[in-house]
Amino acid sequence: MKAVRINEFGATDVLKIQEIECPIPAADEILVRVFASGVNPVDWVVRKGGNDFLRPLLKLPMTIGWDAAGIVEEVGSDVTEFKKGDEVYGVPNFPGDGSYAEFVAAKASQFALKPKRISFNEASGVPLTGLVACNALFELGKLQAGQRVFIHGASGGVGSLAIQIAKAKGAYVIGTASTDNQEFLKEIGADEAIDYKTQKFEELLQNIDLVFDASPLRDNNERLKGVSILKNGGILVSVNVDFPFSDAVKEALAKKGAKGALLHIQTNHRYWLNEMARLIDEGQVNVAISKVYPLEQVAQAHRQSETWHVRGKLVLEVRKEQ
């Protein structure tokens, strides 16, 4: 089968399309014939050699990609929830043999039936970013209906899903984005949109229940601003696991009796994938795809992702949908 492999860490020229053996699913795994793979920042972070959190986990050579949508080709002996021919979406084993490939074997518990309303290309843009959003909002952030959530970096893959999921669950949602993306935030359901280029959110907001930092910006001063708008007992969640909270941030959280959390891992994969599929099929959540690239243009997809100026998700189309 064809797969995008890296045999060394580096720039986009280390991405090589190679012929490798098709994986064999273990007892608790499924083999998925991949139609599309989402492209995430973690993909090119790994390609470059990872960060302090990821580096110890990486072994070469490897196939990257951690978003897959496709059709079940084979099920392991212990798998009862899927059968051959099921249309599924989910996240491959991390790190391991990723989804930039014609087939991927992964734990069945990390997959669910694909939303019926959308294509494989669209579905591949959901799993990893959606799981990050759900884990940040609900597992760590404890968000409930009627609460106010502030999403920093709301127009990207994680943020755009987080806005819609939080809104579908009854929260009041405020997001930041650049000037060009203000209307986009409102279109996907934000109650308030703040232009980070011209407005200071720390002067506009207060008594926020949950601050979700989905921005790639690694700046503890920005985190301090986030803490300043929290209500007493509020929660701050950040996706930037390689950038610990400073002592000043910890002290500011303590003064408010607030909690701070870094989202290291995603949990309850099947539950949240099923929940997102339900929201998508009910029309409460839409998937914003910025651009679809053929597998052969993986380097271009990475270069675009590295600009950090992507509205929604980038997708690699591994094979055409019939």
Stockholm file with secondary structure:
# STOCKHOLM 1.0

chainA/1-322         MKAVRINEFGATDVLKIQEIECPIPAADEILVRVFASGVNPVDWVVRKGGNDFLRPLLKLPMTIGWDAAGIVEEVGSDVTEFKKGDEVYGVPNFPGDGSYAEFVAAKASQFALKPKRISFNEASGVPLTGLVACNALFELGKLQAGQRVFIHGASGGVGSLAIQIAKAKGAYVIGTASTDNQEFLKEIGADEAIDYKTQKFEELLQNIDLVFDASPLRDNNERLKGVSILKNGGILVSVNVDFPFSDAVKEALAKKGAKGALLHIQTNHRYWLNEMARLIDEGQVNVAISKVYPLEQVAQAHRQSETWHVRGKLVLEVRKEQ
#=GR chainA/1-322 SS CEEEEESSCSSGGGCEEEECCCCCCCTTEEEEEEEEEEECHHHHHHHTTCCTTTGGGCCSSEECCCCEEEEEEEECTTCCSCCTTCEEEECCCSSSSCSSBSEEEEEGGGEEECCTTSCHHHHTTSHHHHHHHHIIIIIITCCCTTCEEEEESTTSHHHHHHHHHHHHTTCEEEEEECGGGHHHHHHTTCSEEEETTTCCHHHHCCCEEEEEECSSCCCHHHHHHHHHTEEEEEEEEESCTTSCCCHHHHHHHHHTTCEEEECCCCCCHHHHHHHHHHHHHTTSCCCCEEEEEEGGGHHHHHHHHTTTCCSSEEEEECSCCC
#=GC SS_cons         CEEEEESSCSSGGGCEEEECCCCCCCTTEEEEEEEEEEECHHHHHHHTTCCTTTGGGCCSSEECCCCEEEEEEEECTTCCSCCTTCEEEECCCSSSSCSSBSEEEEEGGGEEECCTTSCHHHHTTSHHHHHHHHIIIIIITCCCTTCEEEEESTTSHHHHHHHHHHHHTTCEEEEEECGGGHHHHHHTTCSEEEETTTCCHHHHCCCEEEEEECSSCCCHHHHHHHHHTEEEEEEEEESCTTSCCCHHHHHHHHHTTCEEEECCCCCCHHHHHHHHHHHHHTTSCCCCEEEEEEGGGHHHHHHHHTTTCCSSEEEEECSCCC
//
